């Protein structure tokens, strides 16, 4: 009788081991399917576009803070005006340095079509981001205005970006 119990235990252990091995093989197969998309032929351009959208959101937030400050009369019409004056202690850390250079992650940022209201304050603005090298540093052009909505154009055209107003997430 003890040999029957031993055989059952061995079979149970083997069955469990087989399930574990099958599970590991399935997980490894899924990993092999996912990893190439993370490091595909256009991964750098996709990463640049994601960073650019993040920077556009930063510009929109900084514009909203700028216009709300009592010292300012309307939106900023130059990117450099949006850069806060306080400095960080780390000498090489400057996440908003693109506001001074106008470029980051292979994209060129610009504030355009700033307009004034009757009180001479900037009542509206448009912000654009285009690839420095179309197809190499990025594919799409991005644009936004004081509404805070970000749009894109797959061909990399700012003019078409504002005309078609394809919103992110559509």
N, C-alpha and C positions, 0 to 999 in steps of 0.2 A: 503493500500500500504506500509506503513512503516513496517508492520509486515513481508511482503515478503522480503523487503530489510534486515531486521534483520535476517531472516532465511538464506538468501544468505550469509551474513557476517559470521554468525555462522558456516555454512557449509564450507566456505572458510578457516576460522580459524581452524576448525577441520581437513580439508584436509591438510593444511600446517603442523599442529601439527603431523598428521599421517606420513607425509613424513619425518619430522625431526626425529621422533621416529624410523622409518624404517632405516634411514641413520645411526643413532646411533647404532642400533642393528647390522647392517652390519659391521660397524667399529669395534664394540666389538668382533664380530665373527672373523674378520681378525686378530685382536690383539691376540685372543686366539690361532690362528694357528701359529702366528709368535713367540710369547714369548717362547714356549717350545723349539724351535730350538736355541734360544739364551742362554738357560740354560739347555741344554740337557745333556745326560750322558757323553759326551766327550768334553764338553765346555772348561774345563781347559786345556786339551791337545791341542785343536785347538787354544786357546789363547796363549799357550806356543809356538806353531809352528809359529804363526804370529809374536810374539815378537822375535823369533829366526831369522826369515827371515829379520826382520828390523835390527837386530844386524849384520847379515852378510852383509847387504848393508852398514852399518856403517863401518865395517872392510874394505870392498872394497874401500870406499871413503877415509878412513884413509891411506890405502896402496898407493892410487894414490897421496895423499898429501905427504906422506913420500918419495916416489920415486922421486917426483918433487923437493923436498927440496935440495938445493945445498950442505948441510952438509952430505947428505946420498948418498951412492953408491949402489943403487938398492932397492929392497923391504925389508921390515922387515921380519925376520924369527922367531920372537918371538912376541906374542901378546902384552906383556908389553911395547915393544918399540913403539907401536902405540899410547899409552896414552899420550895426551898432558900434558905438565908440569903445565900449569896454573890451579889454584885452584879456585873453586867457594866459595862465602861467606857463603852459606848454608852448615853447617857441615855434614848433613846426605844426601846431594844430590850429587850423583856420578853416572851419567848415564853410564859412561865408566868404572866403577869398574870391570866389567866382564873381561876386558882386563888383569887385574892383577890376578884374581881368575881363569879365564878360564871357569867359569860356570855362567849361568843365566837362569831363567825361566825353570828350569829342563833340560837344555841342556849343554853339554860339548863342548867347542870350542877349536880348535887346528889349528895351522899353520903347514903344512907338506910339504914335497917335495920342499923345497926351493932350487933353483938351481942357479949357477953362470954362468956368461958369461966369455968371454976371459979376460975382465977387472976386474974380481973377484967381480963384483957387482951381487946382486941377481936379476937374469933376470926373474925368474918366482916363483910362490908360489901356494899353494893350501890351502884352508881353509875348515875345516869340522865342522859340528855341529851334534852331536848325542844325543839322549835322555839319560839322566843319568839313568833312569829306563825305559827301553823299554816297551811301552804300558801303563805306569802309568804317566810319565811326558811328554811323546810325542810318536808319532808313526813313523814319517818319519825321515830319516837322510837327511841332506842338505850338499851340497858341492859347491864350486866355485873355480875359479882360476883367474889369472891376466886378463882374458878377461872380467871379471865383470859379467858373466852369472852365475845365481844360478840354480842348479839342485837339484833333490830330488830322494830318493828311498823310496817307500812305506813300505818296509820290515825293514827299519832302518839300512841298510848296507852302509857304506861309500864306500867300494870297488865297490858295485853295483851302487852306486850313480855316481861315476866317469865313470864306464863302460857304463851304459845305457844313461846317460846324459838327463834324462827327465827334460826339462826346466819348471820352474814355469809358469803357465798360459796355458799349453798345455792340 
